[in-house]
Amino acid sequence: MSDEQNNNPEPEEANGPRVPLPEAPSRGYFEGESVTRRNAFIVSSQVLAGVAGAAVVLPTIAFALAPVFTPFEERWEAVGVIDDFTSDNYRAVVFTETLGIGEVGKTTAYVRKGSSEYEGESDDEFVAISTRCAHLGCPVRYVQAAGNFICPCHGGVYDFVGKRIGGPPPRPLDRFQTRVEDGKVEIGPRFSVTNQLKAVRVRDPGEFTGGIWEFLYPPRPSTPPAP
């Protein structure tokens, strides 16, 4: 190797330290841009996905929570005068429980005058027993000869005051609130009762009442309060 070649310094040493070149801009990037097209597409797709999800979730949430914010409207209907009812027998009456749905909104109740002979009753009140069986909701029938309510569907049997005495029903028959206005007996909101005939908010058929069952079968928000 010649002296001239030995005397020539290496290019790096002659030009000083090597300076790294700036990274090449990504595709779609322009100088001065704060958001790349790729990020814009990602954000747009996320926004569209959020809108689509809200369109599905929000109506479902609104449907579930609507009963909580819907005030209960108490409704009463006259079903006869005081002299129409006695304490030793029931009289079947038909009245409208739910307005706006025609014949479907009507229901039947067995009504009698209260009697101090039965626990929790007085002679100046009226008792209205629902015909909806507490098992699956079949209509029960009062049999005067036996003094019992009989369900023809699955053999549920209730005594004179509506307590279960046989069959699969989990609780007594529901009742309706009653009052007297201008000499007429009126029926109001429905309520359920425990085995001790303590009033509680309405429960669906098949649900127990009283004790721990009050927490295992909480009432629907749209049901009226207990009397």
Phi, psi and omega in degrees: 000136185284162178295328181295322179291324181291332183278347179280122179289161177292150182303323182293317180293325181288324185263001180088187182296147180283130180259125181294140179284148177295148180295145179292135179298146179291160181297137182089002182262137176235147182299129181096352179286139174262335178230128179280163178298326179297314179296323179297318178295320180296314180296318180298317180294323178294320178296315179297320178295321178295319179296316179296319179295320179295325179296334179269317188283316186299314177299325179295316179295318180297320179296322182287326185266349184303317180299333181294325185259002178267114181293142179281130179260113180285131183231137179234147180219133179287137182235004178156173178267168185303318184289353179285348189235143177238169183271347184257004181204156180261151172239128180281132177230146177248132180213167181270115179271325181232122181279156171086002181233022174068217184297333181296332182280358180269153178214169181245142175227151174259121186242141174213167174281142180290162180217136179290352177292338181256140184301131176084001180250161175229163184285346184254018178239173178233145182247129178237113183262133178286148177270002180277116180298140181283000178274290180232007175093006178295152180284125178272165180229135178276125179256108185297321182299324180266342183070026183232161171261130184241133173262121183283348186281308186227018173079022176291138181230134179233149180279191187298328181264003176098005178282144179289131176234359179186156177088188188275352182303139183273352185200175176293169176293148175294165178228172174238144175293148180227157174201167178242124179229120179055041177078005180247141177275125180245145177251137182242216185296153177281152171210158177260168179225157175276181178294342176264012180062028174278131184288135174223169178295157187301134173245154177285157176304144180091353182258139178281166176226155178090150176060222182293339181295338177296335180264327179286331177237071181293146181290152175292145182301336184276356182280149181289156177291157178290149179292000000 
